[in-house]
Structures are given as C-alpha cells and as structure tokens.
Amino acid sequence: MLLRMIYAIPLLGWMLRDAVQGTDESRVWFMLNMIMLWIFAGVIFGYPGIIIPAIAAAFMVLTTLVWMTAGSLFPRR
C-alpha cells in the first residue's frame, strides 16, 4: 500500500519503480539522478542543501548499524 502511494508520485515514483523493478542500468541512472538532485539542492539552497541530506543519511546508517548489531535485544514476532 505504501509502496503504491510512493509510486504514484509523478516523477519520483516513476524513477523509483524503474530502479526497483528495472535493469541494472536503471539503478545506475537513478543514482546519478539522485546525486544531481543533491548537487542542485546545494546550488539552490547552499550549505543546508548539502548538509541536511548528509545528516539524514548518517542517521539512517547509524540506525541500520544499531539494528544489525543489537538485533538480539529485541524480541522477534
């Protein structure tokens, strides 16, 4: 349900669906588009356009590391 709602977003949903269900070349183009979007945000918004996505990515990596290493602390359902 959530994935269908994300796919319904006009431009981003189409690119994301192609990256998930498409070929390896589609994934490369998707990553290049995301990098260009990050650079464009830096040009338009300056330093906050660069640092805010980097902080969000660092938070996601830290959360993933905690989830991977402390998996036995949480009961499985």
ABEGO torsion letter per residue (X at the ends): XAAAAAAABAAAAAAAAAAAABBAAAAAAAAAAAAAAAAAAAAAAEAAAAAAAAAAAAAAAAAAAAAAAAAAABBBX
